[in-house]
Amino acid sequence: MNFNHFNESGHAIMVDVSAKQPTMRTAVAAAEVRLSPELLAAVKEGGVSKGDVLGVARLAGIMAAKRTPDLIPLSHPLAIHNVAIDFEPNETSGTITVRCTVRAFERTGVEMEAMTGASLAALTIYDMCKGSDKSITIGQIKLLFKEGGKSGIYRDSLES
């Protein structure tokens, strides 16, 4: 397996993408937050003591996606054109699925930005709700979709 973040001496490097042509890049990532039924209802109704949980989580996810190069070593600073954070509450499973979509016309992909945005939005839900329930869990952080660049389109096998 070839790891392109290491040089021939085994030292970590930032991949040189300067010779690549920019293309429109899109990535969608998700994180799953599991809460008690009562807390999930309170989040949906805006009844959590710290305020608008999903509104604050949306802002945190957007900010995190834009700050990915400050958080993930060797990632490239990108001119991101769009970040969207969406929430899918599911009373049956007791979860909120956080979806982060990132778009940029760039030389490298935006998968890490989407994963970072989804992760931080999920962590913000935890932070704003931990006073009510410390048993909240975050899981299933994964890439759902990406397109753009030479590797083409990726779609998670479980996504429709």
N, C-alpha and C positions, 0 to 999 in steps of 0.2 A: 504494500500500500504506500502511495506517495503522499507525504505530508508537505504541502507547499509553504508552510510557515516556518520551515527550518532550512538553513543552507546546508551545503555539503559537509560542513564541519559540525553540524548538529546545533548551531546557534539559532535562536528564535529570530525571525525577521518579519518585516512587513512585506507582504507580497507586492511586487511592482506591477501596477495596473496601468502605468502611463501609456503604454503602446496600444491598449485596448480602445475600441471605439465605444462611445457612450450609446446606450440603448435604454428604452423605457424599462424599468425594473419594477416589479410588484411582488410583495410577499405578504402572506396572511399567516399569523400564528395565533395560537390559543393557549389559555391557561384555565384550569378548572378550580373553582373555589367551592368547597363543601361547607355548608352551614346547617344549623338546626332549622327545622321548619318555622319556628317562631321568629328567629333572627332573619331568615330569608324574607318572611312577610314584612318585617319591620324595615328592612332595607328597601324593598319594593315600594312601601308606603311612605318612605321618608321619615320613619319613626325612630331612628337611631339617635341617641343623645348628641353625638358629635356632628350631626347635620347630614347633608346630602352626600351619602357614601359614594354613589355611582358617579355623581358629578365631579367630586374630588378625585376619584380613581381615574376617571377619563382624563382629567388634566395631568395627573401624575404619569399616566401611560404615554401621553403625547410628549411630555417633557422628557421622559426617559428615552423614548425612541430617538429624539433629537440629540441626546447626550451620550449615545452609545459609544462613540470613540473615547469618551472620558472614562468609561466604565469597563470596557472590554479591550484588553491589550491587543495591539496589532490590527484593530479594525480601522477602516478608513473614514476620515471625516467626509460626509456626503452632503450634497445640497438636496435635502429632502423636500419634495414638493407637496406631499400630503401624508398625514397620519390620521387614521380614524380608529377610535376605540368604541366597540359595541358590546353590549351585555345581553346574554340570553339566560334569564332565570328559568329554572325548571323545578317546580314544586315536587314533582314525582321523585326526582333523584336528589333533591335538596342541594342543588348546585347552581352556581352562576358561571356560565362559560364566558370568559373575556376573550374577545377577538380583536386583534390589532392588525390593521392593514396599512402598509407603508408603500409609497410610490416615489420614484426618483428617476430622472434621466441621468444615468451615471455609467461608470466603467466597471462597477462591481455591484454585486447583489445587495439587497436590503433585508435579507433574512434575519440577521442579528438585530437589526433595528426593530423588526416586528416581534421577535422573541423577547427582546428587552422591554418593549412597550407592554406586551401582554403580561409579562412577569411582574413589572412594577405596578401595573393597575391592580393585579391580584393581591400583591403585598399591601397595597393601600387599602383595599377592602378589609383585609385582616387587621391592619392597624386601626382603622376607624371602628371596627366591631369588637376588638379584643376585650374591651371593658365589659361587654355583655356575655361573651363566650370565648374562652381561650382554646376550645377544642376545634376551632376552624382549621381546615386543612387546605393546602394548595397542592395540586398535582396535575398530571397530564399537560405539561408545558411542551408544545410541539409545533412544528411547522406544518401548516395545512396546505399551502399552495405557494408556488413561486413561478414567475415567468420573467423572461428577458435574459439576454446573454447567451453564450454559446451552449450552455448545458440544457437550454430549452425549458419546457414546462414540467413542473413537479406537482403532483396532486396526491395528497395523503389517501391511501387506499380506503379509508373509512369515510372520506368526504364525498358528498354527492356532486 
